[in-house]
Amino acid sequence: MFIPLHDNTPLKVIRFQLVTVVIIALNVAMYAMTGAFTTEPVLMAIASGWGLVPGELLGLVPPAIGYDPVPEPVTLLTYQFLHGSWWHLGSNMLFLWVFADNIEDAFGHAAFGMFYLLCGIAGGLAHVLLAPSSPAPLVGASGAVSGVLGAYVILYPKARVWILLFMRLPLRIGALWVLGGWFFLQVFSWWMDRANAEVSIAWGAHIGGFMAGAAITYMIRRRLMIRIG
């Protein structure tokens, strides 16, 4: 529906969004090693082994590749650094680049890294909750990135964000409207697709990650490096 281009919120505490850049670099490197130059069967084997499979996590289905390369709970972390295509990777990293620097500024480097991973775990668990017996692997940073968006709404609701609407119309609009609208679109999309077993987008991970990010940020907002009322 839209892609973010730039926001008007300057950094106030940190000089550079180091952790954000490291996360982006790790995601790009992982895709280059696992998805960019591999065949479809190999990519599916990697996703099945290192991605989050709800049915396997809950012990409802056997491993698709016959064994587990890592314990199933660990896939709540590893799935966050795998992507299925350059478009999947690029869209997640673009959202992260535009919005995560200010969240890292508010949390500090180390706390932001932990916050990011925790939101990804929350998004993964929300996906499992909504599709507990699914044998399809979940991959992607969307849950964690959604947590960053939830935090941004809490900390910078009045920020102005340049977006490209429908891939062609540039608009400058308030963050609350942009990201609030994005969240409700995820909820609406999940509601419309909830009975469709062939849906390839994990709406639940987006919703769960966003809600976790907003809730965590709201609860600790007075302890952040950048404080709000």
Backbone bond lengths (Angstrom), bond angles and torsions (degrees), N, CA, C in turn:
res aa  C-N    CA-C-N  psi(-1)  N-CA   C-N-CA  omega(-1)  CA-C   N-CA-C  phi
1 M - - - 1.466 - - 1.524 111.38 -
2 F 1.341 117.41 -43.30 1.462 120.61 177.00 1.515 108.92 -153.00
3 I 1.326 114.88 159.66 1.457 119.80 171.80 1.530 107.68 -126.16
4 P 1.333 117.78 139.97 1.465 120.40 179.04 1.521 110.26 -79.44
5 L 1.326 115.29 147.26 1.461 120.35 -179.29 1.525 112.73 -116.19
6 H 1.336 116.09 -42.56 1.466 119.49 -173.84 1.523 108.66 -170.17
7 D 1.347 115.63 149.83 1.470 119.62 172.00 1.527 109.01 -120.78
8 N 1.339 116.01 171.52 1.462 120.03 -175.99 1.521 112.18 -108.29
9 T 1.335 117.65 23.35 1.461 121.49 -176.33 1.525 109.82 -100.05
10 P 1.334 117.99 109.65 1.466 120.14 -178.30 1.531 111.71 -77.62
11 L 1.320 116.46 157.42 1.455 121.38 172.87 1.529 109.30 -72.22
12 K 1.338 115.66 140.84 1.463 120.13 -177.03 1.517 113.46 -118.81
13 V 1.322 117.94 -25.22 1.461 121.30 -174.93 1.529 111.36 -114.37
14 I 1.304 116.66 -55.22 1.465 119.83 -178.94 1.528 109.46 -86.95
15 R 1.315 115.56 158.28 1.457 119.66 178.40 1.521 112.51 -89.40
16 F 1.337 115.17 -28.08 1.458 119.21 -175.54 1.522 108.55 -153.47
17 Q 1.333 116.24 142.76 1.468 122.54 -177.15 1.526 110.78 -80.87
18 L 1.320 116.57 68.25 1.466 122.75 -172.37 1.520 112.32 -59.84
19 V 1.332 117.72 -47.98 1.464 120.99 -176.38 1.524 110.51 -66.12
20 T 1.313 116.84 -39.37 1.466 120.33 177.29 1.522 110.98 -58.59
21 V 1.318 116.59 -45.45 1.462 120.80 -179.69 1.527 110.48 -65.80
22 V 1.331 117.49 -39.46 1.462 120.66 178.30 1.529 110.34 -63.18
23 I 1.326 117.38 -42.69 1.467 121.05 178.93 1.526 110.28 -61.82
24 I 1.326 116.87 -44.71 1.462 120.49 179.15 1.529 110.18 -62.48
25 A 1.324 116.68 -44.02 1.466 120.57 179.77 1.526 111.28 -62.28
26 L 1.322 117.49 -41.22 1.465 120.96 178.94 1.521 111.16 -63.39
27 N 1.323 116.88 -41.96 1.464 120.22 179.55 1.521 111.31 -65.37
28 V 1.324 116.69 -43.09 1.463 119.86 178.83 1.528 110.32 -64.54
29 A 1.333 116.89 -43.38 1.462 120.58 179.89 1.524 111.34 -63.75
30 M 1.323 117.19 -41.85 1.461 120.34 179.76 1.517 111.16 -64.29
31 Y 1.337 116.71 -39.92 1.468 117.78 178.72 1.522 111.14 -68.94
32 A 1.328 116.38 -37.46 1.469 119.30 177.87 1.522 110.95 -61.89
33 M 1.340 116.69 -34.61 1.466 120.37 -178.13 1.524 112.96 -83.97
34 T 1.328 117.33 -30.24 1.469 119.47 -171.19 1.520 114.87 -111.72
35 G 1.320 117.95 -25.10 1.451 118.15 -172.32 1.506 116.98 -125.63
36 A 1.324 117.25 -28.12 1.465 119.89 -171.22 1.522 113.13 -68.82
37 F 1.320 117.45 -36.10 1.464 120.01 -172.56 1.527 112.13 -125.54
38 T 1.313 117.57 22.13 1.460 121.17 -179.64 1.518 110.29 -107.82
39 T 1.315 115.38 161.71 1.459 120.62 177.41 1.522 109.98 -79.36
40 E 1.313 115.44 164.20 1.463 120.50 -179.51 1.528 112.84 -58.70
41 P 1.348 119.90 -44.22 1.476 119.21 177.77 1.526 113.07 -61.27
42 V 1.332 117.13 -38.83 1.462 119.98 179.42 1.522 110.26 -67.69
43 L 1.318 115.95 -42.11 1.467 119.91 178.59 1.522 110.79 -61.17
44 M 1.321 117.11 -41.30 1.463 120.49 179.48 1.531 110.80 -67.20
45 A 1.326 117.24 -36.75 1.464 120.02 177.63 1.526 110.93 -64.87
46 I 1.331 116.48 -41.02 1.469 120.64 177.50 1.523 110.30 -64.13
47 A 1.336 116.21 -45.03 1.466 120.29 179.58 1.526 111.34 -62.72
48 S 1.326 116.89 -39.80 1.460 120.44 -179.28 1.522 111.74 -68.88
49 G 1.332 116.70 -33.72 1.453 119.93 -178.03 1.512 114.57 -83.85
50 W 1.335 116.03 -38.14 1.460 120.88 -174.04 1.521 113.07 -110.70
51 G 1.337 117.04 -13.70 1.452 120.66 175.52 1.517 111.05 -80.37
52 L 1.330 115.40 172.03 1.464 121.75 -179.28 1.527 109.34 -91.94
53 V 1.335 115.93 113.44 1.464 121.61 178.62 1.524 107.71 -108.40
54 P 1.335 118.37 108.82 1.464 120.18 -175.45 1.524 114.08 -52.59
55 G 1.326 116.72 -47.93 1.455 120.16 -178.46 1.513 113.08 -61.45
56 E 1.340 117.23 -36.60 1.456 120.90 178.59 1.525 111.13 -73.18
57 L 1.324 117.20 -39.45 1.465 120.71 178.85 1.524 111.10 -59.96
58 L 1.328 116.41 -38.34 1.461 121.33 -178.81 1.528 112.83 -91.72
59 G 1.316 116.85 0.78 1.454 120.32 178.91 1.508 114.67 73.17
60 L 1.331 117.15 24.96 1.465 121.34 -177.46 1.517 112.93 -95.11
61 V 1.325 117.33 -19.92 1.464 121.02 177.37 1.525 108.36 -136.22
62 P 1.321 118.57 150.68 1.468 120.94 178.42 1.522 110.40 -75.77
63 P 1.336 118.35 160.37 1.469 121.58 177.46 1.522 111.45 -57.91
64 A 1.318 116.50 134.25 1.464 121.10 -175.99 1.523 111.91 -66.38
65 I 1.336 117.35 -29.59 1.463 120.29 -178.00 1.523 111.08 -100.12
66 G 1.332 117.19 8.96 1.454 121.50 175.79 1.511 115.79 90.38
67 Y 1.334 117.07 -12.15 1.471 120.59 178.49 1.522 108.53 -157.45
68 D 1.319 116.41 165.53 1.456 121.94 178.22 1.530 109.72 -108.01
69 P 1.334 118.99 113.94 1.477 119.98 178.68 1.519 112.31 -66.65
70 V 1.335 117.53 -26.01 1.465 122.68 175.58 1.524 107.66 -137.43
71 P 1.335 118.12 155.05 1.467 119.44 175.46 1.528 110.45 -56.84
72 E 1.307 116.43 142.49 1.466 120.16 -174.58 1.530 113.58 -54.89
73 P 1.352 120.44 -41.26 1.475 118.07 178.62 1.524 113.69 -59.33
74 V 1.332 117.11 -28.02 1.465 120.57 -179.66 1.528 110.96 -67.24
75 T 1.322 117.21 -25.34 1.472 119.51 -179.96 1.525 111.85 -66.90
76 L 1.339 117.59 -15.27 1.466 119.67 173.08 1.521 111.23 -64.31
77 L 1.317 117.10 -20.45 1.463 122.35 174.51 1.521 111.71 -98.52
78 T 1.330 116.56 -47.23 1.465 119.02 -173.18 1.522 112.96 -66.21
79 Y 1.338 117.84 -31.31 1.466 119.29 -178.07 1.517 111.59 -62.15
80 Q 1.338 116.53 -25.07 1.461 120.92 -175.46 1.528 113.16 -69.36
81 F 1.328 117.51 -15.31 1.465 121.02 -175.45 1.531 112.60 -113.17
82 L 1.327 116.51 13.95 1.462 121.76 176.86 1.519 109.45 -113.55
83 H 1.332 116.34 144.63 1.466 120.73 178.04 1.523 109.91 -138.82
84 G 1.326 114.92 154.53 1.450 120.39 -174.82 1.520 114.79 -92.45
85 S 1.336 117.72 -15.20 1.469 120.51 -178.22 1.523 108.76 -162.64
86 W 1.339 115.01 165.77 1.464 119.35 175.88 1.524 110.98 -62.79
87 W 1.323 117.71 -36.08 1.463 120.49 179.01 1.524 110.56 -65.69
88 H 1.326 116.42 -44.37 1.456 121.84 177.42 1.531 110.52 -58.27
89 L 1.321 115.77 -47.46 1.461 120.89 178.56 1.528 111.24 -64.52
90 G 1.331 116.88 -48.85 1.455 120.71 -174.61 1.508 113.56 -62.93
91 S 1.336 117.66 -41.03 1.459 120.05 -179.45 1.520 111.12 -66.19
92 N 1.336 117.12 -42.28 1.465 119.78 177.79 1.518 111.44 -63.85
93 M 1.323 117.71 -44.01 1.457 120.86 -177.39 1.530 111.92 -70.04
94 L 1.322 117.96 -31.21 1.457 120.25 177.05 1.527 110.85 -65.90
95 F 1.328 117.11 -46.56 1.470 120.57 176.55 1.528 109.91 -59.43
96 L 1.323 116.03 -41.52 1.456 119.82 -179.31 1.528 110.92 -64.55
97 W 1.319 117.45 -43.54 1.454 121.47 -178.62 1.526 111.81 -62.83
98 V 1.320 117.42 -41.12 1.464 120.86 -176.44 1.522 111.79 -71.76
99 F 1.335 118.02 -40.12 1.462 120.23 -169.73 1.529 115.11 -107.01
100 A 1.325 119.02 -23.20 1.465 119.49 -170.69 1.522 113.70 -75.72
101 D 1.331 118.36 -25.79 1.463 118.77 -176.83 1.525 111.47 -59.95
102 N 1.327 116.82 -40.21 1.462 120.02 -179.20 1.526 112.49 -73.02
103 I 1.323 117.34 -29.76 1.462 119.84 176.05 1.520 109.28 -72.77
104 E 1.315 117.74 -39.00 1.464 120.75 174.35 1.525 110.06 -63.53
105 D 1.322 117.77 -36.75 1.454 123.00 176.82 1.525 110.65 -61.12
106 A 1.313 117.14 -39.85 1.458 121.72 -178.12 1.521 112.55 -77.04
107 F 1.317 117.07 -39.68 1.458 121.41 -175.94 1.526 112.94 -85.46
108 G 1.324 116.93 -29.74 1.457 120.40 -167.24 1.515 109.19 92.02
109 H 1.323 116.98 160.05 1.460 120.98 -171.67 1.524 113.21 -60.29
110 A 1.330 117.55 -57.77 1.463 120.76 -174.55 1.523 111.64 -64.47
111 A 1.319 116.98 -45.74 1.467 120.27 -178.55 1.526 110.93 -64.02
112 F 1.332 116.72 -35.99 1.454 118.88 178.09 1.522 110.76 -64.88
113 G 1.326 117.92 -41.54 1.458 120.25 178.28 1.516 111.51 -59.00
114 M 1.319 117.64 -43.55 1.457 121.12 178.41 1.531 111.37 -67.13
115 F 1.330 115.62 -40.76 1.467 120.91 178.29 1.530 110.59 -60.26
116 Y 1.309 116.50 -44.94 1.463 121.81 -179.25 1.521 111.11 -58.51
117 L 1.333 116.36 -49.98 1.465 120.33 -179.24 1.525 111.42 -64.85
118 L 1.324 116.91 -38.52 1.461 120.66 -179.84 1.524 110.89 -64.12
119 C 1.324 116.89 -40.02 1.466 119.84 177.24 1.525 110.58 -65.05
120 G 1.333 117.06 -37.70 1.453 120.07 176.14 1.515 112.25 -63.24
121 I 1.331 116.41 -39.68 1.467 120.50 176.59 1.521 110.13 -64.44
122 A 1.334 116.93 -44.13 1.463 120.61 179.08 1.517 111.21 -61.50
123 G 1.337 116.98 -42.07 1.454 120.36 177.48 1.519 111.69 -62.57
124 G 1.331 116.26 -41.63 1.460 120.30 178.08 1.513 112.04 -63.07
125 L 1.327 116.88 -42.75 1.465 120.49 179.48 1.530 111.40 -66.65
126 A 1.327 117.05 -36.02 1.464 119.52 176.63 1.524 110.46 -63.61
127 H 1.324 115.96 -40.46 1.468 120.03 176.87 1.526 110.79 -62.49
128 V 1.321 117.38 -42.95 1.467 121.66 178.29 1.521 110.38 -62.87
129 L 1.317 116.39 -41.09 1.465 120.56 -179.97 1.522 111.90 -61.08
130 L 1.317 116.41 -38.04 1.466 120.53 -176.95 1.525 112.87 -85.34
131 A 1.342 117.19 -17.85 1.474 120.51 179.64 1.516 109.30 -140.88
132 P 1.327 117.82 63.93 1.477 120.93 -169.79 1.519 115.44 -63.99
133 S 1.300 118.65 -28.10 1.466 120.37 -176.86 1.515 113.44 -104.12
134 S 1.321 117.10 9.22 1.461 120.38 -176.59 1.524 111.54 -66.05
135 P 1.349 118.22 133.83 1.462 121.73 175.09 1.531 112.64 -91.89
136 A 1.326 117.05 0.25 1.465 121.34 -176.71 1.524 110.38 -84.33
137 P 1.335 118.39 132.03 1.463 120.44 -179.76 1.527 111.88 -75.17
138 L 1.317 115.05 141.24 1.459 122.32 173.96 1.520 108.32 -99.61
139 V 1.331 116.90 127.70 1.461 121.80 175.55 1.519 108.62 -133.87
140 G 1.330 115.94 153.51 1.452 120.20 174.86 1.514 112.84 124.25
141 A 1.325 114.73 157.50 1.462 122.25 -178.93 1.516 112.67 -89.22
142 S 1.332 118.04 7.20 1.458 120.89 -171.40 1.521 113.40 -58.24
143 G 1.347 117.75 -40.61 1.460 119.68 -179.43 1.515 111.62 -62.65
144 A 1.336 116.50 -45.58 1.458 121.07 179.60 1.526 111.42 -66.96
145 V 1.329 116.59 -43.64 1.464 120.53 178.87 1.525 110.46 -63.58
146 S 1.311 117.06 -37.57 1.467 120.39 177.28 1.520 110.85 -61.69
147 G 1.351 116.88 -35.74 1.456 119.78 175.46 1.513 112.30 -61.94
148 V 1.333 116.61 -38.02 1.462 121.37 176.07 1.532 110.20 -62.22
149 L 1.329 116.61 -41.01 1.470 119.94 178.82 1.521 110.70 -64.82
150 G 1.341 116.66 -40.69 1.458 119.46 177.24 1.511 112.17 -61.41
151 A 1.334 116.90 -40.80 1.460 120.74 177.68 1.525 111.19 -65.14
152 Y 1.320 116.70 -38.15 1.467 121.03 -178.91 1.527 110.87 -63.85
153 V 1.319 116.78 -39.53 1.462 120.22 178.42 1.521 110.80 -61.71
154 I 1.327 117.12 -38.99 1.463 120.67 -179.82 1.523 111.76 -70.87
155 L 1.321 117.42 -42.72 1.459 121.11 -173.56 1.523 114.41 -86.32
156 Y 1.336 116.67 -33.75 1.466 119.73 -173.42 1.537 111.82 -133.66
157 P 1.322 118.27 54.51 1.471 119.25 -176.07 1.527 113.78 -65.26
158 K 1.327 117.01 -23.25 1.464 120.28 -177.46 1.522 113.07 -97.01
159 A 1.325 117.03 1.10 1.471 119.85 178.53 1.522 109.58 -62.33
160 R 1.305 115.76 151.21 1.459 121.36 177.79 1.525 108.82 -102.09
161 V 1.314 115.68 133.83 1.458 121.51 -174.67 1.524 109.84 -126.07
162 W 1.319 116.07 129.56 1.459 120.72 171.89 1.528 108.82 -82.75
163 I 1.325 116.65 127.12 1.456 121.52 177.65 1.523 109.49 -128.96
164 L 1.307 115.26 161.13 1.460 121.44 173.32 1.520 106.77 -111.14
165 L 1.323 115.96 102.33 1.458 121.90 -175.60 1.523 109.64 -81.50
166 F 1.340 115.41 132.36 1.466 121.77 -178.73 1.522 111.66 54.86
167 M 1.352 116.09 28.67 1.462 123.48 175.69 1.530 114.34 67.82
168 R 1.324 117.63 9.80 1.467 117.42 -177.04 1.521 114.95 -148.19
169 L 1.343 118.74 -16.76 1.466 121.08 -174.89 1.530 109.99 -108.53
170 P 1.345 118.89 107.03 1.470 120.09 178.77 1.527 110.78 -75.22
171 L 1.334 115.48 133.52 1.455 121.60 179.58 1.523 109.49 -139.60
172 R 1.320 116.38 147.23 1.467 121.85 173.39 1.527 106.71 -113.50
173 I 1.330 116.12 116.70 1.456 120.66 -169.61 1.523 109.76 -142.70
174 G 1.329 116.21 156.86 1.454 121.08 -178.72 1.526 112.50 -64.14
175 A 1.330 115.79 144.31 1.466 120.57 -177.99 1.519 112.28 -61.56
176 L 1.328 117.17 -36.76 1.461 119.59 -179.92 1.517 110.85 -60.48
177 W 1.336 117.08 -40.46 1.459 120.62 -179.95 1.525 111.10 -72.67
178 V 1.323 116.04 -41.61 1.469 119.50 -178.27 1.528 110.97 -65.09
179 L 1.325 115.86 -54.21 1.464 119.54 -173.28 1.525 111.86 -80.95
180 G 1.336 116.53 -31.24 1.460 118.58 173.41 1.524 110.54 -64.35
181 G 1.331 115.93 -42.31 1.466 119.91 176.94 1.516 111.60 -64.53
182 W 1.332 116.07 -38.64 1.469 120.04 177.12 1.518 110.49 -61.04
183 F 1.328 117.51 -43.91 1.457 120.79 -178.77 1.526 111.57 -63.28
184 F 1.308 116.84 -46.00 1.463 119.14 -179.11 1.529 111.59 -67.72
185 L 1.323 116.52 -27.78 1.461 119.37 173.82 1.524 110.59 -65.68
186 Q 1.342 116.84 -38.33 1.466 120.06 177.31 1.527 111.02 -64.37
187 V 1.334 115.97 -42.62 1.468 120.40 179.28 1.524 110.33 -63.79
188 F 1.330 116.03 -44.85 1.459 120.22 179.54 1.526 111.06 -63.19
189 S 1.324 116.51 -42.02 1.463 120.50 -179.44 1.531 110.95 -64.95
190 W 1.345 115.86 -41.23 1.462 118.52 177.16 1.530 110.50 -62.20
191 W 1.322 117.22 -43.36 1.461 121.02 -178.72 1.528 110.93 -61.82
192 M 1.310 117.26 -40.94 1.458 121.11 -178.91 1.528 111.55 -71.46
193 D 1.335 116.78 -30.82 1.469 120.40 -174.35 1.527 113.69 -102.21
194 R 1.333 117.33 3.61 1.463 120.15 -169.82 1.528 113.54 -60.53
195 A 1.319 118.10 -26.89 1.464 120.49 -178.91 1.524 112.78 -97.67
196 N 1.332 116.67 2.10 1.465 121.33 -176.92 1.520 110.01 -96.79
197 A 1.303 117.56 110.45 1.465 122.03 -177.15 1.524 112.43 -72.74
198 E 1.343 117.73 -12.95 1.463 120.81 -175.63 1.523 112.99 -95.46
199 V 1.335 118.12 5.97 1.459 121.24 -178.14 1.529 109.79 -64.82
200 S 1.329 116.69 130.78 1.463 121.09 -176.87 1.524 113.13 -98.60
201 I 1.324 117.63 -7.85 1.468 121.64 -179.66 1.523 109.13 -103.96
202 A 1.325 116.23 128.84 1.467 121.10 -177.71 1.523 109.60 -86.89
203 W 1.329 115.38 79.09 1.457 119.79 -179.29 1.519 111.48 -57.38
204 G 1.340 116.88 -36.84 1.460 120.58 -178.67 1.518 112.75 -60.91
205 A 1.338 117.47 -36.15 1.460 120.81 178.15 1.524 110.48 -66.61
206 H 1.322 116.82 -38.82 1.466 120.42 177.15 1.527 110.39 -63.10
207 I 1.321 115.59 -47.55 1.467 120.66 -177.46 1.523 110.64 -64.97
208 G 1.335 116.13 -47.71 1.459 119.69 -178.76 1.513 113.00 -63.94
209 G 1.334 117.11 -41.86 1.456 120.09 178.73 1.512 112.09 -64.39
210 F 1.321 117.31 -43.50 1.461 122.13 179.87 1.523 110.65 -61.56
211 M 1.325 116.56 -47.69 1.462 120.76 -178.42 1.525 111.09 -64.56
212 A 1.326 116.75 -39.46 1.464 119.76 177.95 1.520 111.05 -64.69
213 G 1.338 116.76 -44.99 1.457 119.92 179.53 1.512 112.74 -62.01
214 A 1.323 116.70 -42.89 1.461 120.45 178.92 1.527 110.94 -66.25
215 A 1.331 117.22 -42.89 1.464 120.93 -177.68 1.529 111.84 -66.66
216 I 1.342 116.35 -45.90 1.465 119.53 179.98 1.520 110.56 -61.80
217 T 1.326 116.33 -45.72 1.460 120.68 -178.45 1.519 111.07 -63.44
218 Y 1.313 117.36 -42.53 1.461 120.15 179.90 1.528 111.27 -63.26
219 M 1.333 116.71 -40.68 1.466 120.26 -176.92 1.531 112.40 -68.32
220 I 1.330 117.28 -32.68 1.473 119.37 -176.12 1.523 111.82 -109.67
221 R 1.321 117.71 15.18 1.454 121.36 -170.80 1.533 112.97 -58.66
222 R 1.323 118.58 -31.32 1.457 120.99 -178.30 1.523 112.49 -81.33
223 R 1.316 117.68 -7.54 1.461 121.48 179.41 1.520 112.22 -103.63
224 L 1.323 116.93 -1.86 1.457 119.97 -177.79 1.517 111.71 -75.16
225 M 1.318 115.89 161.95 1.457 121.61 179.07 1.519 110.80 -65.10
226 I 1.336 116.04 -31.88 1.466 121.46 171.54 1.513 106.00 -110.71
227 R 1.294 118.53 113.93 1.449 122.35 -172.15 1.522 110.77 -98.33
228 I 1.329 114.65 144.91 1.453 120.30 173.68 1.507 107.76 -125.46
229 G 1.314 115.82 163.83 1.467 119.59 -178.70 1.504 113.32 -77.78
